[in-house]
């Protein structure tokens, strides 16, 4: 009985952790979208991005992800 309770508890913690990770990824995508859109899309968008808009969006998103990884590594090294 106790072993089953421990397994269930472990599973709940694992599911909770996964849901938190999903929420963090979703939040990051939303932030990247807002920040990079405001920075890179300077005119009314058409059916396609211009090559400069596409390049800007790609670079902006990559820099945002790189900085997020760097910040997480620094926090981990402080613990």
mmJSON file of the N, C-alpha and C atoms, coordinates in Angstrom:
{"data_MODEL":{"atom_site":{
"group_PDB":["ATOM","ATOM","ATOM","ATOM","ATOM","ATOM","ATOM","ATOM","ATOM","ATOM","ATOM","ATOM","ATOM","ATOM","ATOM","ATOM","ATOM","ATOM","ATOM","ATOM","ATOM","ATOM","ATOM","ATOM","ATOM","ATOM","ATOM","ATOM","ATOM","ATOM","ATOM","ATOM","ATOM","ATOM","ATOM","ATOM","ATOM","ATOM","ATOM","ATOM","ATOM","ATOM","ATOM","ATOM","ATOM","ATOM","ATOM","ATOM","ATOM","ATOM","ATOM","ATOM","ATOM","ATOM","ATOM","ATOM","ATOM","ATOM","ATOM","ATOM","ATOM","ATOM","ATOM","ATOM","ATOM","ATOM","ATOM","ATOM","ATOM","ATOM","ATOM","ATOM","ATOM","ATOM","ATOM","ATOM","ATOM","ATOM","ATOM","ATOM","ATOM","ATOM","ATOM","ATOM","ATOM","ATOM","ATOM","ATOM","ATOM","ATOM","ATOM","ATOM","ATOM","ATOM","ATOM","ATOM","ATOM","ATOM","ATOM","ATOM","ATOM","ATOM","ATOM","ATOM","ATOM","ATOM","ATOM","ATOM","ATOM","ATOM","ATOM","ATOM","ATOM","ATOM","ATOM","ATOM","ATOM","ATOM","ATOM","ATOM","ATOM","ATOM","ATOM","ATOM","ATOM","ATOM","ATOM","ATOM","ATOM","ATOM","ATOM","ATOM","ATOM","ATOM","ATOM","ATOM","ATOM","ATOM","ATOM","ATOM","ATOM","ATOM","ATOM","ATOM","ATOM","ATOM","ATOM","ATOM","ATOM","ATOM","ATOM","ATOM","ATOM","ATOM","ATOM","ATOM","ATOM","ATOM","ATOM","ATOM","ATOM","ATOM","ATOM","ATOM","ATOM","ATOM","ATOM","ATOM","ATOM","ATOM","ATOM","ATOM","ATOM","ATOM","ATOM","ATOM","ATOM","ATOM","ATOM","ATOM","ATOM","ATOM","ATOM","ATOM","ATOM","ATOM","ATOM","ATOM","ATOM","ATOM","ATOM","ATOM","ATOM","ATOM","ATOM","ATOM","ATOM","ATOM","ATOM","ATOM","ATOM","ATOM","ATOM","ATOM","ATOM","ATOM","ATOM","ATOM","ATOM","ATOM","ATOM","ATOM","ATOM","ATOM","ATOM","ATOM","ATOM","ATOM","ATOM","ATOM","ATOM","ATOM","ATOM","ATOM","ATOM","ATOM","ATOM","ATOM","ATOM","ATOM","ATOM","ATOM","ATOM","ATOM","ATOM","ATOM","ATOM"],
"id":[1,2,3,4,5,6,7,8,9,10,11,12,13,14,15,16,17,18,19,20,21,22,23,24,25,26,27,28,29,30,31,32,33,34,35,36,37,38,39,40,41,42,43,44,45,46,47,48,49,50,51,52,53,54,55,56,57,58,59,60,61,62,63,64,65,66,67,68,69,70,71,72,73,74,75,76,77,78,79,80,81,82,83,84,85,86,87,88,89,90,91,92,93,94,95,96,97,98,99,100,101,102,103,104,105,106,107,108,109,110,111,112,113,114,115,116,117,118,119,120,121,122,123,124,125,126,127,128,129,130,131,132,133,134,135,136,137,138,139,140,141,142,143,144,145,146,147,148,149,150,151,152,153,154,155,156,157,158,159,160,161,162,163,164,165,166,167,168,169,170,171,172,173,174,175,176,177,178,179,180,181,182,183,184,185,186,187,188,189,190,191,192,193,194,195,196,197,198,199,200,201,202,203,204,205,206,207,208,209,210,211,212,213,214,215,216,217,218,219,220,221,222,223,224,225,226,227,228,229,230,231,232,233,234,235,236,237],
"type_symbol":["N","C","C","N","C","C","N","C","C","N","C","C","N","C","C","N","C","C","N","C","C","N","C","C","N","C","C","N","C","C","N","C","C","N","C","C","N","C","C","N","C","C","N","C","C","N","C","C","N","C","C","N","C","C","N","C","C","N","C","C","N","C","C","N","C","C","N","C","C","N","C","C","N","C","C","N","C","C","N","C","C","N","C","C","N","C","C","N","C","C","N","C","C","N","C","C","N","C","C","N","C","C","N","C","C","N","C","C","N","C","C","N","C","C","N","C","C","N","C","C","N","C","C","N","C","C","N","C","C","N","C","C","N","C","C","N","C","C","N","C","C","N","C","C","N","C","C","N","C","C","N","C","C","N","C","C","N","C","C","N","C","C","N","C","C","N","C","C","N","C","C","N","C","C","N","C","C","N","C","C","N","C","C","N","C","C","N","C","C","N","C","C","N","C","C","N","C","C","N","C","C","N","C","C","N","C","C","N","C","C","N","C","C","N","C","C","N","C","C","N","C","C","N","C","C","N","C","C","N","C","C","N","C","C","N","C","C"],
"label_atom_id":["N","CA","C","N","CA","C","N","CA","C","N","CA","C","N","CA","C","N","CA","C","N","CA","C","N","CA","C","N","CA","C","N","CA","C","N","CA","C","N","CA","C","N","CA","C","N","CA","C","N","CA","C","N","CA","C","N","CA","C","N","CA","C","N","CA","C","N","CA","C","N","CA","C","N","CA","C","N","CA","C","N","CA","C","N","CA","C","N","CA","C","N","CA","C","N","CA","C","N","CA","C","N","CA","C","N","CA","C","N","CA","C","N","CA","C","N","CA","C","N","CA","C","N","CA","C","N","CA","C","N","CA","C","N","CA","C","N","CA","C","N","CA","C","N","CA","C","N","CA","C","N","CA","C","N","CA","C","N","CA","C","N","CA","C","N","CA","C","N","CA","C","N","CA","C","N","CA","C","N","CA","C","N","CA","C","N","CA","C","N","CA","C","N","CA","C","N","CA","C","N","CA","C","N","CA","C","N","CA","C","N","CA","C","N","CA","C","N","CA","C","N","CA","C","N","CA","C","N","CA","C","N","CA","C","N","CA","C","N","CA","C","N","CA","C","N","CA","C","N","CA","C","N","CA","C","N","CA","C","N","CA","C","N","CA","C","N","CA","C","N","CA","C","N","CA","C"],
"label_alt_id":[null,null,null,null,null,null,null,null,null,null,null,null,null,null,null,null,null,null,null,null,null,null,null,null,null,null,null,null,null,null,null,null,null,null,null,null,null,null,null,null,null,null,null,null,null,null,null,null,null,null,null,null,null,null,null,null,null,null,null,null,null,null,null,null,null,null,null,null,null,null,null,null,null,null,null,null,null,null,null,null,null,null,null,null,null,null,null,null,null,null,null,null,null,null,null,null,null,null,null,null,null,null,null,null,null,null,null,null,null,null,null,null,null,null,null,null,null,null,null,null,null,null,null,null,null,null,null,null,null,null,null,null,null,null,null,null,null,null,null,null,null,null,null,null,null,null,null,null,null,null,null,null,null,null,null,null,null,null,null,null,null,null,null,null,null,null,null,null,null,null,null,null,null,null,null,null,null,null,null,null,null,null,null,null,null,null,null,null,null,null,null,null,null,null,null,null,null,null,null,null,null,null,null,null,null,null,null,null,null,null,null,null,null,null,null,null,null,null,null,null,null,null,null,null,null,null,null,null,null,null,null,null,null,null,null,null,null],
"label_comp_id":["UNK","UNK","UNK","UNK","UNK","UNK","UNK","UNK","UNK","UNK","UNK","UNK","UNK","UNK","UNK","UNK","UNK","UNK","UNK","UNK","UNK","UNK","UNK","UNK","UNK","UNK","UNK","UNK","UNK","UNK","UNK","UNK","UNK","UNK","UNK","UNK","UNK","UNK","UNK","UNK","UNK","UNK","UNK","UNK","UNK","UNK","UNK","UNK","UNK","UNK","UNK","UNK","UNK","UNK","UNK","UNK","UNK","UNK","UNK","UNK","UNK","UNK","UNK","UNK","UNK","UNK","UNK","UNK","UNK","UNK","UNK","UNK","UNK","UNK","UNK","UNK","UNK","UNK","UNK","UNK","UNK","UNK","UNK","UNK","UNK","UNK","UNK","UNK","UNK","UNK","UNK","UNK","UNK","UNK","UNK","UNK","UNK","UNK","UNK","UNK","UNK","UNK","UNK","UNK","UNK","UNK","UNK","UNK","UNK","UNK","UNK","UNK","UNK","UNK","UNK","UNK","UNK","UNK","UNK","UNK","UNK","UNK","UNK","UNK","UNK","UNK","UNK","UNK","UNK","UNK","UNK","UNK","UNK","UNK","UNK","UNK","UNK","UNK","UNK","UNK","UNK","UNK","UNK","UNK","UNK","UNK","UNK","UNK","UNK","UNK","UNK","UNK","UNK","UNK","UNK","UNK","UNK","UNK","UNK","UNK","UNK","UNK","UNK","UNK","UNK","UNK","UNK","UNK","UNK","UNK","UNK","UNK","UNK","UNK","UNK","UNK","UNK","UNK","UNK","UNK","UNK","UNK","UNK","UNK","UNK","UNK","UNK","UNK","UNK","UNK","UNK","UNK","UNK","UNK","UNK","UNK","UNK","UNK","UNK","UNK","UNK","UNK","UNK","UNK","UNK","UNK","UNK","UNK","UNK","UNK","UNK","UNK","UNK","UNK","UNK","UNK","UNK","UNK","UNK","UNK","UNK","UNK","UNK","UNK","UNK","UNK","UNK","UNK","UNK","UNK","UNK","UNK","UNK","UNK","UNK","UNK","UNK"],
"label_asym_id":["A","A","A","A","A","A","A","A","A","A","A","A","A","A","A","A","A","A","A","A","A","A","A","A","A","A","A","A","A","A","A","A","A","A","A","A","A","A","A","A","A","A","A","A","A","A","A","A","A","A","A","A","A","A","A","A","A","A","A","A","A","A","A","A","A","A","A","A","A","A","A","A","A","A","A","A","A","A","A","A","A","A","A","A","A","A","A","A","A","A","A","A","A","A","A","A","A","A","A","A","A","A","A","A","A","A","A","A","A","A","A","A","A","A","A","A","A","A","A","A","A","A","A","A","A","A","A","A","A","A","A","A","A","A","A","A","A","A","A","A","A","A","A","A","A","A","A","A","A","A","A","A","A","A","A","A","A","A","A","A","A","A","A","A","A","A","A","A","A","A","A","A","A","A","A","A","A","A","A","A","A","A","A","A","A","A","A","A","A","A","A","A","A","A","A","A","A","A","A","A","A","A","A","A","A","A","A","A","A","A","A","A","A","A","A","A","A","A","A","A","A","A","A","A","A","A","A","A","A","A","A","A","A","A","A","A","A"],
"label_entity_id":["1","1","1","1","1","1","1","1","1","1","1","1","1","1","1","1","1","1","1","1","1","1","1","1","1","1","1","1","1","1","1","1","1","1","1","1","1","1","1","1","1","1","1","1","1","1","1","1","1","1","1","1","1","1","1","1","1","1","1","1","1","1","1","1","1","1","1","1","1","1","1","1","1","1","1","1","1","1","1","1","1","1","1","1","1","1","1","1","1","1","1","1","1","1","1","1","1","1","1","1","1","1","1","1","1","1","1","1","1","1","1","1","1","1","1","1","1","1","1","1","1","1","1","1","1","1","1","1","1","1","1","1","1","1","1","1","1","1","1","1","1","1","1","1","1","1","1","1","1","1","1","1","1","1","1","1","1","1","1","1","1","1","1","1","1","1","1","1","1","1","1","1","1","1","1","1","1","1","1","1","1","1","1","1","1","1","1","1","1","1","1","1","1","1","1","1","1","1","1","1","1","1","1","1","1","1","1","1","1","1","1","1","1","1","1","1","1","1","1","1","1","1","1","1","1","1","1","1","1","1","1","1","1","1","1","1","1"],
"label_seq_id":[1,1,1,2,2,2,3,3,3,4,4,4,5,5,5,6,6,6,7,7,7,8,8,8,9,9,9,10,10,10,11,11,11,12,12,12,13,13,13,14,14,14,15,15,15,16,16,16,17,17,17,18,18,18,19,19,19,20,20,20,21,21,21,22,22,22,23,23,23,24,24,24,25,25,25,26,26,26,27,27,27,28,28,28,29,29,29,30,30,30,31,31,31,32,32,32,33,33,33,34,34,34,35,35,35,36,36,36,37,37,37,38,38,38,39,39,39,40,40,40,41,41,41,42,42,42,43,43,43,44,44,44,45,45,45,46,46,46,47,47,47,48,48,48,49,49,49,50,50,50,51,51,51,52,52,52,53,53,53,54,54,54,55,55,55,56,56,56,57,57,57,58,58,58,59,59,59,60,60,60,61,61,61,62,62,62,63,63,63,64,64,64,65,65,65,66,66,66,67,67,67,68,68,68,69,69,69,70,70,70,71,71,71,72,72,72,73,73,73,74,74,74,75,75,75,76,76,76,77,77,77,78,78,78,79,79,79],
"pdbx_PDB_ins_code":[null,null,null,null,null,null,null,null,null,null,null,null,null,null,null,null,null,null,null,null,null,null,null,null,null,null,null,null,null,null,null,null,null,null,null,null,null,null,null,null,null,null,null,null,null,null,null,null,null,null,null,null,null,null,null,null,null,null,null,null,null,null,null,null,null,null,null,null,null,null,null,null,null,null,null,null,null,null,null,null,null,null,null,null,null,null,null,null,null,null,null,null,null,null,null,null,null,null,null,null,null,null,null,null,null,null,null,null,null,null,null,null,null,null,null,null,null,null,null,null,null,null,null,null,null,null,null,null,null,null,null,null,null,null,null,null,null,null,null,null,null,null,null,null,null,null,null,null,null,null,null,null,null,null,null,null,null,null,null,null,null,null,null,null,null,null,null,null,null,null,null,null,null,null,null,null,null,null,null,null,null,null,null,null,null,null,null,null,null,null,null,null,null,null,null,null,null,null,null,null,null,null,null,null,null,null,null,null,null,null,null,null,null,null,null,null,null,null,null,null,null,null,null,null,null,null,null,null,null,null,null,null,null,null,null,null,null],
"Cartn_x":[0.821,0.0,0.866,1.848,2.721,3.521,3.965,4.737,3.879,2.633,1.722,1.485,1.373,1.185,2.421,3.598,4.83,4.937,4.561,4.587,3.63,2.443,1.441,1.93,2.51,3.046,4.149,5.032,6.118,5.556,4.536,3.915,3.274,2.625,1.99,3.029,4.132,5.216,5.77,5.952,6.472,5.506,4.222,3.219,3.187,3.259,3.27,4.48,5.628,6.85,6.704,6.137,5.933,4.994,3.943,2.983,3.625,4.475,5.186,6.116,6.797,7.681,6.893,5.744,4.896,4.469,4.088,3.659,4.808,6.014,7.177,7.493,7.42,7.678,6.626,5.385,4.3,4.494,4.884,5.141,6.306,7.364,8.52,8.14,7.369,6.949,6.125,5.239,4.441,5.304,6.294,7.188,8.021,8.557,9.362,8.509,7.294,6.403,6.148,5.818,5.525,6.741,7.861,9.065,9.559,9.669,10.228,9.267,7.982,7.01,7.137,7.15,7.253,8.552,9.615,10.916,11.036,10.509,10.812,9.728,8.501,7.411,7.072,7.565,7.444,6.328,5.752,4.648,3.507,2.425,1.29,1.699,1.57,2.005,1.087,1.715,0.961,0.781,0.643,0.452,1.765,2.877,4.197,5.075,6.054,7.039,8.042,8.564,9.657,10.9,11.916,13.136,13.796,13.762,14.374,13.577,12.234,11.416,11.672,11.753,11.993,13.349,14.37,15.71,15.711,15.058,14.985,14.273,13.145,12.405,13.247,13.944,14.795,15.905,16.596,17.699,17.207,16.099,15.542,15.171,14.475,14.067,15.285,16.295,17.496,18.232,18.341,18.994,18.216,16.9,16.068,16.268,16.264,16.47,17.873,18.881,20.26,20.4,19.792,19.878,19.136,18.015,17.268,18.092,18.762,19.619,20.774,21.392,22.494,22.047,20.897,20.378,20.095,19.479,19.198,20.488,21.513,22.806,23.418,23.323,23.879,23.136,21.809,21.046,21.41,21.582,21.937,23.32,24.236,25.589,25.619,24.632,24.572,24.028,23.359,22.725,23.716],
"Cartn_y":[-1.196,0.0,1.262,1.314,2.485,2.643,1.539,1.589,2.167,1.756,2.295,3.781,4.217,5.637,6.43,5.871,6.552,6.649,5.582,5.588,6.647,6.696,7.675,9.088,9.296,10.609,11.019,10.094,10.366,10.707,9.976,10.232,11.618,12.003,13.318,14.435,14.239,15.228,15.337,14.215,14.193,14.91,14.618,15.27,16.768,17.145,18.561,19.275,18.621,19.19,19.363,18.37,18.452,19.599,19.775,20.851,22.224,22.335,23.598,23.902,22.874,23.065,23.498,22.886,23.268,24.73,25.131,26.509,27.482,27.114,27.981,28.121,27.02,27.066,27.923,27.744,28.533,30.022,30.343,31.744,32.305,31.505,31.971,32.233,31.334,31.517,32.798,33.037,34.265,35.509,35.488,36.644,36.862,35.768,35.878,36.462,35.961,36.441,37.935,38.376,39.798,40.682,40.307,41.132,41.203,40.043,40.009,40.6,40.424,41.025,42.553,43.106,44.555,45.086,44.317,44.757,44.62,43.546,43.201,43.554,43.624,43.897,45.38,46.15,47.604,48.167,47.337,47.791,46.788,47.077,46.159,44.863,43.746,42.487,42.058,41.467,40.916,39.42,38.714,37.268,36.547,37.216,36.644,37.715,37.258,38.196,38.522,39.748,40.08,39.327,39.269,38.549,39.213,40.547,41.232,40.972,40.922,40.618,39.185,38.276,36.874,36.691,37.335,37.267,37.878,39.02,39.696,38.812,38.218,37.352,36.158,35.55,34.397,34.79,35.882,36.331,36.745,37.44,37.9,36.707,35.743,34.568,33.794,33.648,32.908,33.611,34.932,35.684,35.551,35.595,35.475,34.108,33.06,31.706,31.575,32.078,32.01,32.709,33.881,34.607,33.867,33.274,32.509,31.329,30.64,29.513,30.01,31.111,31.676,32.04,32.672,33.062,31.836,30.795,29.577,28.916,28.889,28.301,29.082,30.39,31.203,30.953,30.855,30.562,29.204,28.218,26.877,26.863,27.641,27.659,28.37,29.2,29.928,29.03,27.954,27.1,26.182],
"Cartn_z":[0.0,0.0,0.0,0.89,0.975,-0.315,-0.883,-2.127,-3.244,-3.325,-4.343,-4.144,-2.892,-2.607,-3.023,-2.769,-3.163,-4.685,-5.384,-6.848,-7.377,-6.812,-7.239,-6.963,-5.807,-5.457,-6.432,-6.74,-7.684,-9.059,-9.485,-10.785,-10.818,-9.724,-9.659,-9.709,-9.015,-9.049,-10.468,-11.124,-12.495,-13.444,-13.322,-14.179,-13.906,-12.662,-12.292,-12.897,-12.834,-13.399,-14.91,-15.58,-17.021,-17.38,-16.609,-16.878,-16.666,-15.653,-15.422,-16.593,-17.111,-18.25,-19.48,-19.703,-20.84,-20.719,-19.515,-19.288,-19.525,-19.091,-19.301,-20.789,-21.525,-22.966,-23.652,-23.277,-23.863,-23.583,-22.365,-22.0,-22.804,-22.968,-23.731,-25.195,-25.778,-27.17,-27.302,-26.353,-26.373,-26.279,-25.389,-25.24,-26.492,-27.034,-28.264,-29.378,-29.515,-30.565,-30.417,-29.219,-29.003,-29.238,-28.634,-28.732,-30.181,-30.811,-32.163,-33.184,-32.995,-33.907,-33.867,-32.654,-32.514,-33.1,-32.973,-33.467,-34.985,-35.55,-36.948,-37.954,-37.536,-38.471,-38.363,-39.316,-39.233,-40.107,-40.956,-41.802,-41.687,-42.358,-42.342,-43.019,-42.304,-42.903,-44.039,-45.051,-46.159,-45.964,-47.061,-46.958,-46.669,-46.902,-46.615,-45.984,-45.186,-44.65,-45.739,-45.71,-46.619,-46.157,-46.993,-46.602,-45.405,-45.344,-44.196,-42.921,-43.014,-41.844,-41.372,-42.31,-41.977,-41.296,-41.841,-41.248,-39.85,-39.711,-38.418,-37.391,-37.771,-36.849,-36.415,-37.368,-37.053,-36.089,-36.399,-35.541,-34.154,-34.116,-32.841,-31.961,-32.531,-31.76,-31.269,-32.121,-31.727,-30.587,-30.672,-29.59,-28.287,-28.36,-27.176,-26.517,-27.324,-26.798,-26.213,-26.929,-26.438,-25.085,-24.954,-23.685,-22.577,-22.893,-21.887,-21.389,-22.287,-21.908,-21.04,-21.437,-20.664,-19.252,-19.141,-17.828,-16.975,-17.568,-16.805,-16.323,-17.164,-16.767,-15.613,-15.664,-14.576,-13.265,-13.333,-12.123,-11.566,-12.448,-11.998,-11.35,-11.877,-11.312,-9.961,-9.675,-8.408,-7.287,-7.649,-6.628,-5.984],
"occupancy":[1.0,1.0,1.0,1.0,1.0,1.0,1.0,1.0,1.0,1.0,1.0,1.0,1.0,1.0,1.0,1.0,1.0,1.0,1.0,1.0,1.0,1.0,1.0,1.0,1.0,1.0,1.0,1.0,1.0,1.0,1.0,1.0,1.0,1.0,1.0,1.0,1.0,1.0,1.0,1.0,1.0,1.0,1.0,1.0,1.0,1.0,1.0,1.0,1.0,1.0,1.0,1.0,1.0,1.0,1.0,1.0,1.0,1.0,1.0,1.0,1.0,1.0,1.0,1.0,1.0,1.0,1.0,1.0,1.0,1.0,1.0,1.0,1.0,1.0,1.0,1.0,1.0,1.0,1.0,1.0,1.0,1.0,1.0,1.0,1.0,1.0,1.0,1.0,1.0,1.0,1.0,1.0,1.0,1.0,1.0,1.0,1.0,1.0,1.0,1.0,1.0,1.0,1.0,1.0,1.0,1.0,1.0,1.0,1.0,1.0,1.0,1.0,1.0,1.0,1.0,1.0,1.0,1.0,1.0,1.0,1.0,1.0,1.0,1.0,1.0,1.0,1.0,1.0,1.0,1.0,1.0,1.0,1.0,1.0,1.0,1.0,1.0,1.0,1.0,1.0,1.0,1.0,1.0,1.0,1.0,1.0,1.0,1.0,1.0,1.0,1.0,1.0,1.0,1.0,1.0,1.0,1.0,1.0,1.0,1.0,1.0,1.0,1.0,1.0,1.0,1.0,1.0,1.0,1.0,1.0,1.0,1.0,1.0,1.0,1.0,1.0,1.0,1.0,1.0,1.0,1.0,1.0,1.0,1.0,1.0,1.0,1.0,1.0,1.0,1.0,1.0,1.0,1.0,1.0,1.0,1.0,1.0,1.0,1.0,1.0,1.0,1.0,1.0,1.0,1.0,1.0,1.0,1.0,1.0,1.0,1.0,1.0,1.0,1.0,1.0,1.0,1.0,1.0,1.0,1.0,1.0,1.0,1.0,1.0,1.0,1.0,1.0,1.0,1.0,1.0,1.0,1.0,1.0,1.0,1.0,1.0,1.0],
"B_iso_or_equiv":[0.0,0.0,0.0,0.0,0.0,0.0,0.0,0.0,0.0,0.0,0.0,0.0,0.0,0.0,0.0,0.0,0.0,0.0,0.0,0.0,0.0,0.0,0.0,0.0,0.0,0.0,0.0,0.0,0.0,0.0,0.0,0.0,0.0,0.0,0.0,0.0,0.0,0.0,0.0,0.0,0.0,0.0,0.0,0.0,0.0,0.0,0.0,0.0,0.0,0.0,0.0,0.0,0.0,0.0,0.0,0.0,0.0,0.0,0.0,0.0,0.0,0.0,0.0,0.0,0.0,0.0,0.0,0.0,0.0,0.0,0.0,0.0,0.0,0.0,0.0,0.0,0.0,0.0,0.0,0.0,0.0,0.0,0.0,0.0,0.0,0.0,0.0,0.0,0.0,0.0,0.0,0.0,0.0,0.0,0.0,0.0,0.0,0.0,0.0,0.0,0.0,0.0,0.0,0.0,0.0,0.0,0.0,0.0,0.0,0.0,0.0,0.0,0.0,0.0,0.0,0.0,0.0,0.0,0.0,0.0,0.0,0.0,0.0,0.0,0.0,0.0,0.0,0.0,0.0,0.0,0.0,0.0,0.0,0.0,0.0,0.0,0.0,0.0,0.0,0.0,0.0,0.0,0.0,0.0,0.0,0.0,0.0,0.0,0.0,0.0,0.0,0.0,0.0,0.0,0.0,0.0,0.0,0.0,0.0,0.0,0.0,0.0,0.0,0.0,0.0,0.0,0.0,0.0,0.0,0.0,0.0,0.0,0.0,0.0,0.0,0.0,0.0,0.0,0.0,0.0,0.0,0.0,0.0,0.0,0.0,0.0,0.0,0.0,0.0,0.0,0.0,0.0,0.0,0.0,0.0,0.0,0.0,0.0,0.0,0.0,0.0,0.0,0.0,0.0,0.0,0.0,0.0,0.0,0.0,0.0,0.0,0.0,0.0,0.0,0.0,0.0,0.0,0.0,0.0,0.0,0.0,0.0,0.0,0.0,0.0,0.0,0.0,0.0,0.0,0.0,0.0,0.0,0.0,0.0,0.0,0.0,0.0],
"pdbx_formal_charge":[null,null,null,null,null,null,null,null,null,null,null,null,null,null,null,null,null,null,null,null,null,null,null,null,null,null,null,null,null,null,null,null,null,null,null,null,null,null,null,null,null,null,null,null,null,null,null,null,null,null,null,null,null,null,null,null,null,null,null,null,null,null,null,null,null,null,null,null,null,null,null,null,null,null,null,null,null,null,null,null,null,null,null,null,null,null,null,null,null,null,null,null,null,null,null,null,null,null,null,null,null,null,null,null,null,null,null,null,null,null,null,null,null,null,null,null,null,null,null,null,null,null,null,null,null,null,null,null,null,null,null,null,null,null,null,null,null,null,null,null,null,null,null,null,null,null,null,null,null,null,null,null,null,null,null,null,null,null,null,null,null,null,null,null,null,null,null,null,null,null,null,null,null,null,null,null,null,null,null,null,null,null,null,null,null,null,null,null,null,null,null,null,null,null,null,null,null,null,null,null,null,null,null,null,null,null,null,null,null,null,null,null,null,null,null,null,null,null,null,null,null,null,null,null,null,null,null,null,null,null,null,null,null,null,null,null,null],
"auth_seq_id":[1,1,1,2,2,2,3,3,3,4,4,4,5,5,5,6,6,6,7,7,7,8,8,8,9,9,9,10,10,10,11,11,11,12,12,12,13,13,13,14,14,14,15,15,15,16,16,16,17,17,17,18,18,18,19,19,19,20,20,20,21,21,21,22,22,22,23,23,23,24,24,24,25,25,25,26,26,26,27,27,27,28,28,28,29,29,29,30,30,30,31,31,31,32,32,32,33,33,33,34,34,34,35,35,35,36,36,36,37,37,37,38,38,38,39,39,39,40,40,40,41,41,41,42,42,42,43,43,43,44,44,44,45,45,45,46,46,46,47,47,47,48,48,48,49,49,49,50,50,50,51,51,51,52,52,52,53,53,53,54,54,54,55,55,55,56,56,56,57,57,57,58,58,58,59,59,59,60,60,60,61,61,61,62,62,62,63,63,63,64,64,64,65,65,65,66,66,66,67,67,67,68,68,68,69,69,69,70,70,70,71,71,71,72,72,72,73,73,73,74,74,74,75,75,75,76,76,76,77,77,77,78,78,78,79,79,79],
"auth_comp_id":["UNK","UNK","UNK","UNK","UNK","UNK","UNK","UNK","UNK","UNK","UNK","UNK","UNK","UNK","UNK","UNK","UNK","UNK","UNK","UNK","UNK","UNK","UNK","UNK","UNK","UNK","UNK","UNK","UNK","UNK","UNK","UNK","UNK","UNK","UNK","UNK","UNK","UNK","UNK","UNK","UNK","UNK","UNK","UNK","UNK","UNK","UNK","UNK","UNK","UNK","UNK","UNK","UNK","UNK","UNK","UNK","UNK","UNK","UNK","UNK","UNK","UNK","UNK","UNK","UNK","UNK","UNK","UNK","UNK","UNK","UNK","UNK","UNK","UNK","UNK","UNK","UNK","UNK","UNK","UNK","UNK","UNK","UNK","UNK","UNK","UNK","UNK","UNK","UNK","UNK","UNK","UNK","UNK","UNK","UNK","UNK","UNK","UNK","UNK","UNK","UNK","UNK","UNK","UNK","UNK","UNK","UNK","UNK","UNK","UNK","UNK","UNK","UNK","UNK","UNK","UNK","UNK","UNK","UNK","UNK","UNK","UNK","UNK","UNK","UNK","UNK","UNK","UNK","UNK","UNK","UNK","UNK","UNK","UNK","UNK","UNK","UNK","UNK","UNK","UNK","UNK","UNK","UNK","UNK","UNK","UNK","UNK","UNK","UNK","UNK","UNK","UNK","UNK","UNK","UNK","UNK","UNK","UNK","UNK","UNK","UNK","UNK","UNK","UNK","UNK","UNK","UNK","UNK","UNK","UNK","UNK","UNK","UNK","UNK","UNK","UNK","UNK","UNK","UNK","UNK","UNK","UNK","UNK","UNK","UNK","UNK","UNK","UNK","UNK","UNK","UNK","UNK","UNK","UNK","UNK","UNK","UNK","UNK","UNK","UNK","UNK","UNK","UNK","UNK","UNK","UNK","UNK","UNK","UNK","UNK","UNK","UNK","UNK","UNK","UNK","UNK","UNK","UNK","UNK","UNK","UNK","UNK","UNK","UNK","UNK","UNK","UNK","UNK","UNK","UNK","UNK","UNK","UNK","UNK","UNK","UNK","UNK"],
"auth_asym_id":["A","A","A","A","A","A","A","A","A","A","A","A","A","A","A","A","A","A","A","A","A","A","A","A","A","A","A","A","A","A","A","A","A","A","A","A","A","A","A","A","A","A","A","A","A","A","A","A","A","A","A","A","A","A","A","A","A","A","A","A","A","A","A","A","A","A","A","A","A","A","A","A","A","A","A","A","A","A","A","A","A","A","A","A","A","A","A","A","A","A","A","A","A","A","A","A","A","A","A","A","A","A","A","A","A","A","A","A","A","A","A","A","A","A","A","A","A","A","A","A","A","A","A","A","A","A","A","A","A","A","A","A","A","A","A","A","A","A","A","A","A","A","A","A","A","A","A","A","A","A","A","A","A","A","A","A","A","A","A","A","A","A","A","A","A","A","A","A","A","A","A","A","A","A","A","A","A","A","A","A","A","A","A","A","A","A","A","A","A","A","A","A","A","A","A","A","A","A","A","A","A","A","A","A","A","A","A","A","A","A","A","A","A","A","A","A","A","A","A","A","A","A","A","A","A","A","A","A","A","A","A","A","A","A","A","A","A"],
"auth_atom_id":["N","CA","C","N","CA","C","N","CA","C","N","CA","C","N","CA","C","N","CA","C","N","CA","C","N","CA","C","N","CA","C","N","CA","C","N","CA","C","N","CA","C","N","CA","C","N","CA","C","N","CA","C","N","CA","C","N","CA","C","N","CA","C","N","CA","C","N","CA","C","N","CA","C","N","CA","C","N","CA","C","N","CA","C","N","CA","C","N","CA","C","N","CA","C","N","CA","C","N","CA","C","N","CA","C","N","CA","C","N","CA","C","N","CA","C","N","CA","C","N","CA","C","N","CA","C","N","CA","C","N","CA","C","N","CA","C","N","CA","C","N","CA","C","N","CA","C","N","CA","C","N","CA","C","N","CA","C","N","CA","C","N","CA","C","N","CA","C","N","CA","C","N","CA","C","N","CA","C","N","CA","C","N","CA","C","N","CA","C","N","CA","C","N","CA","C","N","CA","C","N","CA","C","N","CA","C","N","CA","C","N","CA","C","N","CA","C","N","CA","C","N","CA","C","N","CA","C","N","CA","C","N","CA","C","N","CA","C","N","CA","C","N","CA","C","N","CA","C","N","CA","C","N","CA","C","N","CA","C","N","CA","C","N","CA","C","N","CA","C","N","CA","C","N","CA","C"],
"pdbx_PDB_model_num":[1,1,1,1,1,1,1,1,1,1,1,1,1,1,1,1,1,1,1,1,1,1,1,1,1,1,1,1,1,1,1,1,1,1,1,1,1,1,1,1,1,1,1,1,1,1,1,1,1,1,1,1,1,1,1,1,1,1,1,1,1,1,1,1,1,1,1,1,1,1,1,1,1,1,1,1,1,1,1,1,1,1,1,1,1,1,1,1,1,1,1,1,1,1,1,1,1,1,1,1,1,1,1,1,1,1,1,1,1,1,1,1,1,1,1,1,1,1,1,1,1,1,1,1,1,1,1,1,1,1,1,1,1,1,1,1,1,1,1,1,1,1,1,1,1,1,1,1,1,1,1,1,1,1,1,1,1,1,1,1,1,1,1,1,1,1,1,1,1,1,1,1,1,1,1,1,1,1,1,1,1,1,1,1,1,1,1,1,1,1,1,1,1,1,1,1,1,1,1,1,1,1,1,1,1,1,1,1,1,1,1,1,1,1,1,1,1,1,1,1,1,1,1,1,1,1,1,1,1,1,1,1,1,1,1,1,1]
}}}
